Amino acid sequence: MMKILARSAAVGLAAVLSWPAAAQTYQTYGAHNPSEVSPCQVENCVYKRKKGDPADPLWPIYWQSDWTMYRVYGPDAGKYPPPYQGKPPAGATYQTSYGKTYYDSTWVGKSGEGAMEERYDEYCLPIFPLDNHYSCKFISLGNVAYFIAGEGRPAWMPKICLFSGLNHPPRRDFISHLPYSKEDSARIGAGGQGYSFWVSAQNGYVMQVGASADLTDKGGILFGYGFQANSAGQVMPQSFYFSGYPLAPANAPYVSQNYTNFSVTQPSQDIWGEVAGIDPTTLPACQLFNPPEAAPQGLTTSAAPAKRAPTWGDIGRWRP
């Protein structure tokens, strides 16, 4: 916890709450928290664009959108890297599920600026070493990120927990923290702009720009985001693509959330109501990246994997 407090002070937060000891500050290279808490290899985690690269897209001040999530898995998953124009290519093995994102950069509260909710229907975000067949939500209000587990969650998992005390919604210009990839852009199609890198779970350094080739077996973790111009020439979010947890039970080497029905409209403030009045210091810390082997009253987790693979929570700390 002292490391978290020190990092928070270093980035100039006005006040630091006494987070549960297991709460984490995850390395997101400037996307969800200040660059000081990530091992950036460029100044402030901001990538300079080369001559001929397109201008960086900017998120609208607020928006909401449905999306379709594709979990690509199987022994040949590495042959089908994202981003995807729509469904993954013929030959890929994948599962389809759905959800919605709400974003409002104008929200201001005691915990900071910006509000965002990502709602996963039926299947939760598959980046954790868990069976993800339960609904869930991530809600960020300012710097505080909450996790809400829904129907079908493991018996040990609380309904609401503290995901992180320093994990804000991406700023409107967050794409500056990702390198541009011509190859990713080409896979999106006409008017596409793809940005991604693979980072090493061991030291957090960038291993490769672009989603291809697959670096899962080398301890790499992919993070990428795609935009595409619409019929009016406006460049809008196309997909969010990334590494999931590659082993069973999540079994998600590649994941892509492809946006549909994107709308530049302000979400209702009721969206954040589930956590708006909660004191985060009273919540248990989430154990999503490191679920307990056994829960109280002898309840066990759902089939802990025999072999461990790195996760986003391990970046910079992973030891194979």
Number of C-alpha atoms within 10 A of each C-alpha: 14 10 10 19 17 11 17 22 13 12 13 10 14 10 11 15 12 15 21 18 11 15 20 21 22 20 23 22 23 23 21 20 23 21 20 16 19 20 18 19 13 12 9 16 21 18 15 14 13 8 6 6 12 11 8 16 20 16 19 18 15 20 18 23 19 19 23 19 26 24 24 26 22 14 9 11 19 20 13 21 24 30 35 22 18 15 15 19 14 7 10 18 16 18 13 13 15 18 22 21 20 22 27 25 20 11 15 13 12 10 20 17 19 23 28 26 23 20 22 23 19 16 22 25 25 22 24 26 27 26 19 21 18 17 19 25 21 20 29 31 25 22 21 20 25 24 23 21 19 20 13 13 21 20 13 19 18 17 13 22 22 25 27 23 29 25 24 24 24 20 19 17 13 18 24 21 21 23 20 27 20 15 16 25 21 15 17 21 15 12 15 23 29 30 27 26 24 26 22 25 25 16 14 24 18 17 17 18 22 26 28 20 13 21 18 20 10 10 19 25 29 28 22 26 25 30 23 22 17 14 8 6 9 12 19 21 23 26 26 23 26 25 27 28 27 26 20 17 18 22 21 26 25 29 27 27 25 24 24 15 10 16 15 15 15 16 19 10 11 8 15 17 11 12 17 15 8 12 9 23 14 12 16 17 23 22 18 16 16 14 18 14 12 13 14 9 7 8 12 15 17 18 12 17 13 7 7 13 19 26 21 24 18 19 24 18 13 17 12 9
